[in-house]
Amino acid sequence: MALCPVVGKLLHKRVVLASASPRRREILSNAGVRFEVVPSRFKEKLNKASFSAPYAYAVETAKQKALDVASRMHQKDLRAPDVVIGADTIVTVGGLILEKPVDKQDAYRMLSSLSGKEHSVFTGVAIVHCYSRDGQLDTDISEFYEETKVKFSELSEELLWEYIHSGEPMDKAGGYGIQALGGMLVEYIHGDFLNVVGFPLNHFCKKLAELYYPPKPEDVQRVKHDSIPTVDTFENPSDVEGGGSEPAQRNPGSGEGEGWGPCAPGAGGSLVEAEGDPRARGTKEAAKCNRTAETLPPFPADLLELIEGFKASKALFTACKLKVFDLLRDVAPQKAVDIAGNVDASLYKTERLLDFCTAVGILEKTEQGYSNTELANLYLVSDSEDSLHSFIMRNNDHTWNLFTHLEFAIQEGTSQPRRALGKEAEDLFQDSHPQSKETQLQFMRAMHGLTRLTAHQVATAFNLSWFTSACDLGGCTGALACKLAQEYPHLQVTVLDLPNVMEHASCFQPHGPEAAQISFVSGDFFRDSLPRADLYILSRILHDLPDDRVHDLLSRVSGSSKPGGSLLLVEAVLDDEQAARVSLMQSLNTLVQTQGRQRSRGEYRRLLQQHGFCDVQVARVGDTLDVFLGTRAAP
Ligand SMILES: Cc1cn([C@@H]2O[C@H](COP(=O)(O)OP(=O)(O)OP(=O)(O)O)[C@@H](O)[C@H]2O)c(=O)[nH]c1=O
């Protein structure tokens, strides 16, 4: 099968999987479908006797699951998703339908009825296309089922109970999971393996093909019915403008799609063989047109996202700059015309921006107007407690400029603040280049928001309760210090940072009881003596420094640490797939901005050891940060 199946047709739609099954989630996301998960609340209690066949029961249950989610989402937002997918898997043996066991005895009953026999696994699937018409939910439902036959070996009582005690049967139809331990019970299967696991991916793709590429009458003879076409490109304007959300709307034989040329995938059914097409015969194009789903190159969905990503970032920056989210906080939904009036912008263009924000999930749109999502209230409002507004503005006003000079940084091997901002790299964090109060505060608020995101997890990555004093070097607004003080009531924390930072630190001082545990000290950790502490902290500092300064700083910290004292280091590392993406992006950031670099976990560990910190422990925080704790050995 081609790597670019017709699931690409779903790329521009808001797709929801109405299922709590982790297996279905995995199968669909492995296939490249982008979707949200909203588990259905439909109780699987339809009267089995009222169905003509077991598969009809599975299909109806799948449909009810999907419809439950579609109508709940529609009621909540007055905007249902474009597509809701529901599925239901059942096992049938001897005319009985087996669903998930309710307890171990039930699992035993099911598995013993399957022992030594062939049974069928049916998965019913419903694909519900949703439309909102005059505030009412309208749906087009496509459904199908797939059957796979599975034969179990004879199962001894011992094996049966051992398997039941493993816990695996409990959330699975028929009481087994073929994809895991249950695979050992299986002698053979006939049919689609993924259907047994919970989602018949191949049949699903064929169904999508039927829906999105209905054959033109004149092509019927030539279409391979059992194949899965490849996807449209973004050049199909109906997709890009969102007008393509309705399946099977093409007027057969209307010539629609010809504007994209005879070879545009999807324009005329990409599996239709081309010999009969006079436009293509004998040309290079003809060769291309003869491509089938198996030979077309993979659809570059991730690549396109990468190519277009900057536009999405800039749209977010713009909405933040216009303070759209501030405007929508704690008020009834607002119409585009009022928002545009308030931010003093063009109505039509503001509406497009608001719709984009809705599409990416940071605004909600109802008939009453636009309102903030919870995410926007938490992070995009400029003065919320966890606001990332300044971080976003810093990216807009500062980092964006620097990144437009990335090519120079790479070619010349130098950072680019002079070219981009008219400053030297070393001036970026120094007093020597006075910044306006607003710029300084924006930088500090940006750091504050970013640090707060992981401060609690960093503070609790290790048990630090036996330390009585800590010093956060370059601790800026004290966001981490504050969490440490809250977590460890006996800890006194000093925040050390440059005078130009400390000048404004009072704006961020906590008001709770932890305020008494925190003191702010103005100084330069390269020049001034470090405040005395049992625990020093360097959180996201080292990667911004050139190697010689890293060693300089670590030896100063080491020199100030008493034997038994510790250093807590926080950095994104290079040798973890998840963290590496962030870390490498940070590398590019340092490349254009400063002279630092990212390191692997091993390198950070060695750096600590080299500077006298032993017994280095590492903990992962969130998806991307490593926290290292090293103890100062006696010199
Ligand atoms: C035979 C078999 C089944 N399953 C799982 O059994 C659940 C069926 O139950 P369901 O009611 O269709 O789904 P659910 O898990 O309750 O989720 P929901 O869609 O929310 O109803 C699904 O999970 C399937 O993967 C496996 O993981 N492996 C197997 O070999």
The ligand as an SDF file (V2000), in Angstrom:
LIG
                    3D

 30 31  0  0  0  0  0  0  0  0999 V2000
  -10.3020   -8.5760   20.1160 C   0  0  0  0  0  0  0  0  0  0  0  0
   -9.4770   -7.4150   20.6000 C   0  0  0  0  0  0  0  0  0  0  0  0
  -10.0620   -6.2820   21.0850 C   0  0  0  0  0  0  0  0  0  0  0  0
   -9.2940   -5.2300   21.5460 N   0  0  0  0  0  0  0  0  0  0  0  0
   -9.9280   -4.0020   22.0990 C   0  0  0  0  0  0  0  0  0  0  0  0
  -11.2000   -4.2830   22.6060 O   0  0  0  0  0  0  0  0  0  0  0  0
  -11.9510   -3.0800   22.6910 C   0  0  0  0  0  0  0  0  0  0  0  0
  -13.3400   -3.3430   22.1860 C   0  0  0  0  0  0  0  0  0  0  0  0
  -14.2620   -2.5900   22.8680 O   0  0  0  0  0  0  0  0  0  0  0  0
  -15.1030   -1.4250   22.2000 P   0  0  0  0  0  0  0  0  0  0  0  0
  -16.3650   -1.2890   22.9700 O   0  0  0  0  0  0  0  0  0  0  0  0
  -15.2090   -1.6220   20.7450 O   0  0  0  0  0  0  0  0  0  0  0  0
  -14.1880   -0.1550   22.4190 O   0  0  0  0  0  0  0  0  0  0  0  0
  -13.7330    0.5550   23.7660 P   0  0  0  0  0  0  0  0  0  0  0  0
  -12.3460    0.1400   24.1380 O   0  0  0  0  0  0  0  0  0  0  0  0
  -14.7590    0.3980   24.8490 O   0  0  0  0  0  0  0  0  0  0  0  0
  -13.6560    2.0660   23.3510 O   0  0  0  0  0  0  0  0  0  0  0  0
  -14.8580    3.0010   22.7970 P   0  0  0  0  0  0  0  0  0  0  0  0
  -14.5900    3.1480   21.3400 O   0  0  0  0  0  0  0  0  0  0  0  0
  -14.7140    4.2800   23.5480 O   0  0  0  0  0  0  0  0  0  0  0  0
  -16.1720    2.3190   23.0730 O   0  0  0  0  0  0  0  0  0  0  0  0
  -11.2550   -2.0600   21.8040 C   0  0  0  0  0  0  0  0  0  0  0  0
  -10.5970   -1.1040   22.6390 O   0  0  0  0  0  0  0  0  0  0  0  0
  -10.2000   -2.9090   21.0850 C   0  0  0  0  0  0  0  0  0  0  0  0
   -9.0400   -2.1340   20.8170 O   0  0  0  0  0  0  0  0  0  0  0  0
   -7.9110   -5.3030   21.5150 C   0  0  0  0  0  0  0  0  0  0  0  0
   -7.2130   -4.3840   21.9710 O   0  0  0  0  0  0  0  0  0  0  0  0
   -7.3210   -6.4270   20.9890 N   0  0  0  0  0  0  0  0  0  0  0  0
   -8.0340   -7.5010   20.5320 C   0  0  0  0  0  0  0  0  0  0  0  0
   -7.4250   -8.4940   20.0790 O   0  0  0  0  0  0  0  0  0  0  0  0
  1  2  1  0
  2  3  2  0
  2 29  1  0
  3  4  1  0
  4  5  1  0
  4 26  1  0
  5  6  1  0
  5 24  1  0
  6  7  1  0
  7  8  1  0
  7 22  1  0
  8  9  1  0
  9 10  1  0
 10 11  2  0
 10 12  1  0
 10 13  1  0
 13 14  1  0
 14 15  2  0
 14 16  1  0
 14 17  1  0
 17 18  1  0
 18 19  2  0
 18 20  1  0
 18 21  1  0
 22 23  1  0
 22 24  1  0
 24 25  1  0
 26 27  2  0
 26 28  1  0
 28 29  1  0
 29 30  2  0
M  END
$$$$
